[in-house]
Amino acid sequence: METRTALVTGAAQGLGQEFAVALAGRGYRVAGLDLVPQSRTADRILDYVELVADVTDEAQIRGALEQVIDRFGTLHVLVNNAGVYPSLPFEDTSPEEWRRVMRVNLEAPFLMARAVLPHLKAAGWGRIVNIASAAVLTAPPTMVAYTASKAGLIGFTRALASALGPYGITVNAIAPSMVRTETAERTVGAGGGFEHVRARQAVPRTQEPPDLVSTLLYVVDEGSGFLTGQTLNVAGGSAYL
């Protein structure tokens, strides 16, 4: 079987880094894309392709993909993990902030999927995984823009799955709870944020990046070709579908 190639956005730390490492551990050739260098990720993966680019910039995306294809010759898996999650009252959400959240959380996955699609079609097999959020189900009042963007991402996932099914490409979403990452510890998890979310979960602990790895590997697996258009809610029982 051909060695698969995966591209993970937001790979410098947190979930993205764990996803990249897990895919490499399963034998994937891995490239990671982030706004910043990814030395810690690169240290954990042999033959890692480090791409510094903005997921909201089409020209930078094209340049990054050229590097992946030049190195590996093909691409099979896209993990749209990069995102922003500001927490603030709705009345304090400016139109500029709203557009920033939508651009990173919703438009960027569209741009990335559109850019990689020719390569997935050429390979005759593909997996696109969008990282959504259980916030769509729990609706935190101080994260209106974020929740709306992730709800849009779930709709995008479903419609794109219908469009790409005939090409052997599946599209699914994973919806975590609040995950303990360095960024979350400085922002939404600070000041009791983790404790608040944990109190609403059936599983009484804070979610860690490794908690999502087995779900990602299941979604991209060769045997998961009949799974598409789905949102897997991996949130410790904070909400039930």
N, C-alpha and C positions, 0 to 999 in steps of 0.2 A: 504494500500500500504506500502511496505517495506520502512523504512527510508534509504535514500541514503547517501553514504559516498563519500566525495570529498578530493582530494589531490592537493594542490596548491604549485608550486615551486616559489621561490623568494618571500616568504610571509612575510618577516620581515618589509617591508615598501612599499610605493607607490602602484602601481597597484595590486601587489600580496596581500597586506594587504586588500585593498578594495574588491578584489574578494573573499577572505576568509570570510570577514565579511558579504558580501552580500549573499554568499551561506549559511552561518550559519543562517542568517535572514530568508531564505527560508526553513529552517528546515533540512538542510544537517548537518550531522556530519562532522567536518572538521579537516584535518591535514594539517600542513604547513611545508614546507622544505626550509631551507636556510643555507648558510654558517655560519650565525651568529644566536645567540639567538633571539627570536621573542617576547620579553616581551610585547611590545606595542600591537601586534596582539593578544596575549594570553589574555590581559586585556579586550579585546573587545568581546571575544567569550567564551561561556560556554563550558567546556569539550573539549577544544582545545588540539590537540596532536601536540606538538612542536618537530620538527625533525631538528637536526643540522647535515647537511651532504653536500657533494659535488656532484652536479648533473652530474659531469663528471666521477665519480668513481663508477664502478659497485658494488664493495663490499659494499660501504657506502649506495648505493641505496637499495641493498638487505636488509641490516640491518634496514634501515628506514622503508621499507615496512613491515618487520616483526613486527615492533612496531605498525603500523597501523592495521594490521590484528589481532594482539593480543588484541588490544583495541576494535576494531569495528567488527571484524569477516569477513568483506567483503570490497569491494571497487567498486565504480561505475563511478567516474568522475576523470579525470586527467586534470589539467590546467598547461600546460607547459609555465610558465611565466618568469622564470629566464633567464637573458640575460645580455650581455655586449654591449656597443655601443661607442667604441672609435671614436673620430673624429680627423683625421690627413691626410695630403696629401698622395696620393698613393705612391709617391717616398719614403716616410718615413715609409711605412708599411713593417716591417721586416717579413720574413717567420715565425718566432716564433709568432709574433703578429697575423698574418693571421690565423695560426693554432689555437691559443687561441680563437679567435672569432668563428671560425668554430666549435671548440670543445664545447664551451658553448652554442652557439646559434643553432647549427644544430645537432651535435652528441648527446648532452645531451637529447633533446627531443626523439631521437631514443632510447637511453638507457632507459629512463623513460617509454616510450610506451611499449618497449619490456618487461620490468620488470613487469608492471601492467597488461599486457594482460591476463595472466592466471586467474587473479582475476576477470577481467571484463567478460571473457568468462564463468567463473564459475557462475557469477551473472546472466548471460543471458541478460545483458543490460549494455550499457556503452556509455560514452561521453568522447572524447579526444578533447581538445581545445588547439590549438597552438597560441601563441601570436606572430604574424608576424609584419609587419610594412608597412606603406604607403610609406616608403623610396624606396620600390621596384618599385613604380610607379613614384616617384618624382626624384629619382636617385641623391641624394646630392653628389657632387664631392669629398668631404672630408670624405665620409663614404663608400668607395668601399667594404671593407671587410664585414662590417655590412650589406650592401645592398645585397651582394652576399649570405651571410648566410641566410638572411630572404627570398630571392628568393628560395633558396634551401628548406627552411622550408615549403614554399607554395607547392612546388613540392612533398615533403614528405607527406604533408597533403592530397593531391589529390590521390596519389598512395595508401596510407594507408587506405583511405576511401574505395577504391575499394576492398582492401584485407579483410577488417573487416566488411563490410556491411552484409554479410550472418550471422554474429553472433549477430546482433542487436546492433552493436557498430557504432556510427557515429564519424567522424573526421572532424573538421572544424578549420579554422583559423580566427582570428580577427586582422585587420591591423589598428592600431592607427596612428595618427600624433605624433608630439613631445608632450609628456605628461609632465605636471609640476609635477615632483617628486623631492625629496631631491637630488637624484643622478644627475638628469638632470640639476637642478639649479647649481650644482657645475661643470658640464661638458659641454654637448652640448648646453644647454640653456643659459649658461653664455656668456657675451660679445655680446649680441644682438641676440643670437640664437633663442630664443622664438619669438622675433619681426620679424626676417627674415621668419620664418615658418608661423607665423600668417598673414603676408602680402600676402602670396600665397593662403590662405584659403578663401572660400566663407563665412564661419562663422568667423567673425573678433574677435575672442578671443582665448586665449591659452587653449588647452585641459587639463582637470583635470581628475584624476583617476575615479571619479564617472560617468564621461561621457561614460565609457565603461561598466558599471555594467549591464545596461538593455540588452545590446547585449549579454553579457556572459550568463545571466539568460535565455534569449531566446534560445540560442544555446543548453544549457543543459536541457531545459525543456522536460517534458514527451511528449509533443505534437510536438516536433521538430524531430521526428524520421525519417522524409523523407528529412531532410536537411543534406547533407553530402558532403564532398569534396569541400566545398565552402570557399572562403575568403571574409569576410565581411569588407569592407573598411569603417572604422568609423574615418574619418580624416577631418571633417569640410569642405569638398569640396576642399581639396588641390589637388586632382586628381580624375578623373572619370573613372570607368571601362567601 
